[in-house]
Amino acid sequence: MGSHAAGEPLTPAQIEAPDAVDEVLGDESLFLRLPLRRGDLLVLDNTTVLHGRTSFVDHPDPLRRRCLARSTAIRPTSRSA
């Protein structure tokens, strides 16, 4: 752990924080499940949405398997003079 290597012990709040995050992430009442169908497109902003996906079984015919394409869009940053 980084705090151990730095010789600085974590505060009680810092120790509790990851447990609080785990509790929220495990709360299925906060999940939004979006079943995607052929032709659907889902665009997510990784800076505002924590996302994942469930497992799936793809079609056995290689010509009918899903196509998952990932793309990255980088927002231009403003440069201060």
URNOR-V511751 format. One record per residue. N is the residue number from 1. RES is the residue in one small letter. SS is DSSP state (~ for helix, > for strand, _ for the rest). OMEGA is omega in degrees with one decimal (NA if undefined). D_FIRST is the distance of its C-alpha to the first C-alpha in Angstrom with 2 decimals. Layout:
BEGIN
N_RES_SS_OMEGA_D_FIRST, N_RES_SS_OMEGA_D_FIRST
END
This chain:
BEGIN
1_m___-176.6_0.00, 2_g_~_-179.3_3.80, 3_s_~_178.4_5.58, 4_h_~_179.8_5.41, 5_a_~_-179.8_6.49, 6_a_~_-179.6_8.83, 7_g___179.9_10.11, 8_e___-179.1_10.40, 9_p___177.0_10.01, 10_l___174.3_10.04, 11_t___176.7_13.67, 12_p_~_179.3_15.28, 13_a_~_179.0_15.98, 14_q_~_177.2_12.46, 15_i_~_-178.1_11.67, 16_e_~_-174.1_14.95, 17_a_~_-179.9_14.78, 18_p_~_177.3_13.17, 19_d_~_178.1_15.69, 20_a_~_177.9_18.43, 21_v_~_178.3_17.79, 22_d_~_-179.6_17.93, 23_e_~_178.8_21.11, 24_v_~_-178.0_22.75, 25_l_~_179.9_21.98, 26_g___-177.7_23.49, 27_d___-175.5_26.61, 28_e_~_176.5_29.27, 29_s_~_178.0_31.71, 30_l_~_-179.1_29.84, 31_f___170.4_30.16, 32_l___-179.0_32.85, 33_r___-179.1_34.21, 34_l___177.5_36.33, 35_p___-179.6_38.37, 36_l___179.0_39.14, 37_r___179.3_42.51, 38_r___178.5_44.19, 39_g___179.3_44.40, 40_d___176.9_41.71, 41_l___178.0_39.29, 42_l___179.1_36.06, 43_v___-179.2_34.45, 44_l___174.6_31.12, 45_d___-176.6_29.38, 46_n___179.0_25.65, 47_t___-178.9_25.15, 48_t___-175.5_26.90, 49_v___171.7_26.68, 50_l___-173.7_23.96, 51_h___176.7_25.75, 52_g___176.3_25.84, 53_r___176.4_28.69, 54_t___179.9_30.03, 55_s___178.8_31.20, 56_f___174.5_34.75, 57_v___-177.4_37.36, 58_d___-179.3_39.03, 59_h___-179.0_42.75, 60_p___179.3_43.89, 61_d___-178.4_46.21, 62_p_~_-179.4_44.35, 63_l_~_-179.0_46.66, 64_r_~_179.6_45.68, 65_r___-179.1_41.91, 66_r___177.2_39.91, 67_c___179.4_38.96, 68_l___179.1_35.53, 69_a___178.1_35.32, 70_r___-179.0_32.34, 71_s___178.5_32.90, 72_t___174.6_31.04, 73_a___-178.3_32.70, 74_i___178.8_31.26, 75_r___175.6_32.57, 76_p___178.7_34.11, 77_t___177.7_32.52, 78_s___179.6_34.80, 79_r___177.3_35.04, 80_s___179.6_35.82, 81_a___NA_38.33
END
